Amino acid sequence: MDSVIFMPVFFPNEEIELWSYCEDDYDFHGPKNEYTLREKVKGNFSPLSTTSSLKEFGKILTDTYRLILDENITVYDTDLIVVNDVKYEIIGTPENWNHKLLPHKTILLQKLRNNSRV
């Protein structure tokens, strides 16, 4: 019988706030496009290196970051990520890596210039 090893993300260096998009409420102008805080988790948050940016996008992007989270944390591509009161949007779709030894989620983030979303 195989034993399953549960390992946390190595080097969690930041508390990450996951904000979910919702348009449940309506006002005179239509749906209120708001975000609500869903959960706070620990994760490995770091700037995307120049080499990684060139490899991933074919050009150097500024204000781009990589977030690594535990595989069991739910993240939607419409979520807003907040780290130290700075807001980031998700680029693309969160990637699930199902390695037997170190399963995790990898998410690419872009720093938001307009902080009025939350």
C-alpha positions as CSV (number, residue, x, y, z in Angstrom):
1,M,0.0,0.0,0.0
2,D,1.4,3.4,-1.0
3,S,1.7,5.9,1.7
4,V,0.7,9.5,0.9
5,I,3.0,12.2,2.0
6,F,1.5,15.6,2.7
7,M,4.0,18.4,2.6
8,P,3.4,22.1,3.0
9,V,4.7,24.6,0.5
10,F,8.4,25.1,1.1
11,F,9.4,28.5,2.3
12,P,6.0,30.2,2.8
13,N,7.1,33.8,3.2
14,E,3.9,35.8,3.0
15,E,0.3,35.8,4.2
16,I,-1.9,35.8,1.1
17,E,-5.4,37.2,1.0
18,L,-7.7,35.5,-1.5
19,W,-10.6,37.8,-2.6
20,S,-13.4,36.4,-4.7
21,Y,-15.3,38.3,-7.4
22,C,-19.1,38.5,-6.8
23,E,-21.8,40.5,-8.4
24,D,-24.7,39.4,-6.2
25,D,-25.8,42.9,-5.1
26,Y,-27.4,45.4,-7.5
27,D,-27.9,49.1,-7.3
28,F,-29.4,51.7,-9.5
29,H,-26.6,51.4,-12.1
30,G,-26.7,47.6,-12.3
31,P,-24.6,44.8,-10.6
32,K,-22.1,45.9,-8.0
33,N,-18.8,44.4,-9.1
34,E,-17.2,43.7,-5.8
35,Y,-14.7,41.4,-4.2
36,T,-15.1,39.7,-0.8
37,L,-12.4,38.3,1.3
38,R,-12.6,34.5,1.1
39,E,-9.6,33.3,3.1
40,K,-6.1,34.0,4.3
41,V,-3.3,31.5,3.6
42,K,0.5,31.2,3.7
43,G,2.4,31.0,0.4
44,N,5.7,31.4,-1.3
45,F,5.5,34.8,-3.1
46,S,8.4,36.0,-5.2
47,P,9.1,38.3,-8.2
48,L,9.4,36.5,-11.5
49,S,13.0,36.5,-12.6
50,T,14.1,38.0,-15.9
51,T,14.9,34.6,-17.3
52,S,11.6,33.1,-16.2
53,S,9.7,36.1,-17.7
54,L,11.6,35.6,-21.1
55,K,10.9,31.9,-21.0
56,E,7.2,32.3,-20.1
57,F,6.2,35.3,-22.1
58,G,9.0,35.9,-24.6
59,K,9.7,39.4,-23.1
60,I,10.6,40.9,-19.8
61,L,7.6,41.9,-17.8
62,T,7.8,44.3,-14.8
63,D,5.6,43.9,-11.7
64,T,5.1,40.2,-12.4
65,Y,5.2,37.7,-9.6
66,R,5.0,33.9,-8.9
67,L,2.9,32.5,-6.1
68,I,3.2,28.9,-4.9
69,L,0.4,27.6,-2.7
70,D,-0.6,24.3,-1.2
71,E,-2.5,22.1,-3.6
72,N,-5.6,22.0,-1.4
73,I,-6.2,25.7,-1.6
74,T,-9.0,26.7,-4.0
75,V,-8.0,29.6,-6.3
76,Y,-10.1,30.9,-9.2
77,D,-8.7,32.8,-12.2
78,T,-11.1,35.7,-11.3
79,D,-9.7,36.0,-7.8
80,L,-7.9,39.0,-6.6
81,I,-4.7,38.4,-4.5
82,V,-3.6,40.8,-1.8
83,V,-0.1,40.7,-0.3
84,N,0.9,43.4,2.2
85,D,-2.0,45.6,1.1
86,V,-0.8,45.5,-2.5
87,K,-3.3,44.0,-5.1
88,Y,-2.5,41.5,-7.8
89,E,-4.5,39.9,-10.6
90,I,-4.0,36.4,-11.8
91,I,-2.4,36.0,-15.3
92,G,-3.9,33.0,-17.1
93,T,-5.1,30.0,-15.1
94,P,-3.6,28.7,-11.8
95,E,-1.5,25.6,-12.5
96,N,-1.9,22.4,-10.5
97,W,1.2,20.4,-10.2
98,N,0.4,16.9,-8.9
99,H,3.9,15.6,-8.2
100,K,3.9,12.7,-5.7
101,L,6.5,14.3,-3.5
102,L,5.6,18.0,-3.7
103,P,2.1,18.7,-5.1
104,H,1.4,22.4,-5.3
105,K,-0.3,25.3,-7.2
106,T,1.7,27.8,-9.2
107,I,0.0,31.1,-10.0
108,L,1.4,34.0,-12.1
109,L,0.4,37.5,-10.8
110,Q,0.5,41.0,-12.2
111,K,0.5,44.0,-9.9
112,L,-2.6,46.1,-10.3
113,R,-2.0,49.8,-11.1
114,N,-5.6,50.7,-10.1
115,N,-6.3,49.8,-6.5
116,S,-10.0,50.6,-6.5
117,R,-11.2,47.0,-7.1
118,V,-11.2,46.0,-3.4
